[in-house]
Amino acid sequence: MLKTTSILINEYRRYQSPRNKISRAADKGDLIPLVRGLYETDPSVPGFLLAGCIYGPSYLSFEFALARYGLIRDRVYAYTSATFGKKKKKQYRNAFGTYLYRDVPDAVFPMDILIRKEGEYYYQIASPEKALCDTLYAAAVFRNKAELRTYLFDEIHMTESSLMELDGDRIEELAEGYHCTNLKLLERLMRN
């Protein structure tokens, strides 16, 4: 269960020094620090469920979401999330893993976010189409469809069949909000 410092201070109010009690509980492993002022009590919680609480507003996307949907074959070693209006990338490391946060355009941030529940935790994740759009938005600019194909099929190891299973109309609608060359190339690639 997630707990903030203020919740813990209230829980430990009968102690002479609630902050010292928090520190001792963290040292014993009863509390697992996520970021300053936020703790998890269950060491078995899958790390991705905590991404939205560590830094936000955010939703899981990019390579993590693509891998979760089985669209890329590579194993992903970080929980990647989209933010907006932050103007810089953020990275956090804790006992649950590495968390990376990158901006997407404000106009597309609220679109195609799915709310899922696992156990007692809710989390937000981009739809498969949006995760691909976010990934291509964050990638270096490709000059042509051949470079895009190389990136998709050789670098992030997506298969052509999984690409073609995505909703091309939805990608076109989403792409308008990114104003991104890579997404225009993706639209053309999916039409052919």
Phi, psi and omega in degrees: 000138178283139178218138176267166178301319182294323176297315181294321177299319177295317179296325183260021185298336180285347178277153179300318181228092181303325180294322176294322178297319177298314180299316179294320178297323177291319178297324180282344183093005177287332174238132180249113181294133176259301172217172181307124176085005181225132184228154173243142181261345184250108182290349182266001180294131175300133186303327183296335180292344184262351188302317182291338180274333184288320180206133183196179004292143181204163173218151178294137182199204178053219186297325181299312181294319179300318178292320180299324178278356181077020182275338174236149185270341183291148173282137182257134186254006178217154174269108185261132183226154178260141175230181173214151175068011181272334177068004176205157177281148176233148177220136176229145174233138174209189183297341182269344179143196180253135182240125179242137182231131179225148178285148166237165180302141181306321185297327183262348184309311185280357185276144171054042174260126180258139177257124182238158177234135174224118185062233179264005186250140171255146175216161179247137180219144177293149171297163179304318180295317180292322179300320178292317178299315178300318181297315181289328176298320183279346182282163174300154182287131178266143182276335184202176182296328180297317177295320178297316178301316179301315179298309184295312191265335181254327184268310180261000173058047171275151176262153178299322181295320179290327176297315183288343176284342180288157181280102182298323179296320180292321177298319178300316179297315180294319185303329181303324183281346182272331184051058190227130179303317182302323182284330174294320177295321178298316178303313180295321179297319182286337178285334184268000000 
